[in-house]
C-alpha cells in the first residue's frame, strides 16, 4: 500500500491544497505533512479506528509510524488528526481515487473493459427515528441552547421553562402503551410541550441575534445560538406537522416530507422491497474484474436503479475514455430503454441479472456469455460486504452531508489500496 501511494505523487498535491486552503498564516508550529495526513487517514479507515485509537497506535506501533512516515518527535493527538483528516474534501478523495485507478490501469491490474454495478445503502449515525423520540430530541436541544443563551453576559430578557422531565415520561408512556387511546393522549400532550418550546425559541431568536456579549471571546455567541435555534425550530415544525398528520389524523406521510433526525437532517429514507427500511443514503458502486471499486455515485433521496444506469456508464466513459466492452448489473437496472442505450453506445454485452421481458440474445451474444456475466456480477456483493464489514461502510460515523461523502470515498480509497497491494503480492 505504501508503494502504491509512493507511485502516485499527485495525491500529495491534492491533499496539500486542502490542508493549506483554510490556513491564514505561515507562522507557528510545523504541522503534519500532506503525506502523513493521507497515510494516517488510510490507516484509520483500513483498521476502523477512532481518532483516539489512531493516536494511541501511532504512538505505540513501529509499523503504524513507519507507514505514516512520522518523525521521531511527532506524536499527533486525536484533535490534530481529526482536524487534518477532515480537512480533505470529498472532491479530493474522489480525485485521489481516480489517481489510484489510473495507477491500476498503468500497471495493467484493471482495464475497465468488463464491469459490474450494484447499489447499496450506507446508514447515517442516527438512532431509529420515531415521532415521539424526534419530538423529544427537538425539545432537548432547543432547551439546551436556550439555557446557553441565558448564561451569556449580559443575560437576555426572554423566559423559558425546562419540560424535559415530563417529556421523558410521555415518551415512555407512548413506548409502553397497550391501548391506542392512551398512546394518542400522550402524543397530544407531547405535542403541546413541543409547541411551547418552539414558542420560547421564537421569542429568544431576535433577542439573541441582537445580543452583543461583554466578553471578547463570546462577542457573537448570541448570533451563533440564534442561527442554531432557527434551524432547530424549522425542523421541529416539520416533526410537529408530520406527527399531527400521522398520529392524530391518520394520514400516510410521504418519505420525502419526513424528518428523521435533528442532527443528520440530510438523512434519506431508503425503502427496499421485502427488506427493512434503512436511514442513510443510497450509493451506486461500479466494480471491475480485479475486484477494485472503479467508481461510486452518492445520491440523494431514493432514486430508482433504472434511472442511474446511463449516468453510471457515462462516468465510466469519462474515467477510461471509452465505454466498457461488457456490463453486468443487478436486476433492478433492467429496462428496454437501458438495454437500447447500452447497444447504442456499442457495449457488446449488456447483461441484467433479471430478464424483465428482455431476451438473453438481446443482452449477450450467447446463453453461455449471459450466464458467465450474470455470475460475474454476483462478485461485487463480496466487495460490498468487505467494504461494510472491514472498512466501516455499513454506517457513516462522520457528521453532515459533506462528511458523509468524505467518509464513503476515504473507505473506497483504503479498500482499493488493499486490493492493489494484495494483487502485487500474489504469486505470478
Secondary structure, 3 states (H helix, E strand, C coil): CHHHHHCCCHHHHHHHHHHHHCCCCCCCCCCCCHHHHHHHHHHHHHHCCCHHHHHHHHHHCHHHHHHHCCCCCCCCCHHHHHHHHCCCCHHHHHHHHHHHHHHHHHCCCCCCCEEEEEEEEEEECCCCCCHHHHHHHHHHHHHHHHHHHHCCCCCCCCCCCCCHHHHHHHHHHHHHCCCHHHHHHHHHHHHHHHHHHHHHHHHHHHHHHHCCCCCHHHCCHHHHHHHHHHHHHHHHHHHHHHHHHHHHCCCCCCHHHCCCCCCCCCCEEECCCCCCCEEEEEEEEEEECCCCEEEEEECCCCCCHHHHHHHHHHHHHHHHCCCCCEEEECHHHCCHHHHHHHHHCCCCEEEECCCCCCCHHHHCCCHHHHHHHHHHHHCHHHHHHHHHHHCCCCEECCCHHHHHHHHHHHHHHHHHHHHHHHHHHCCC
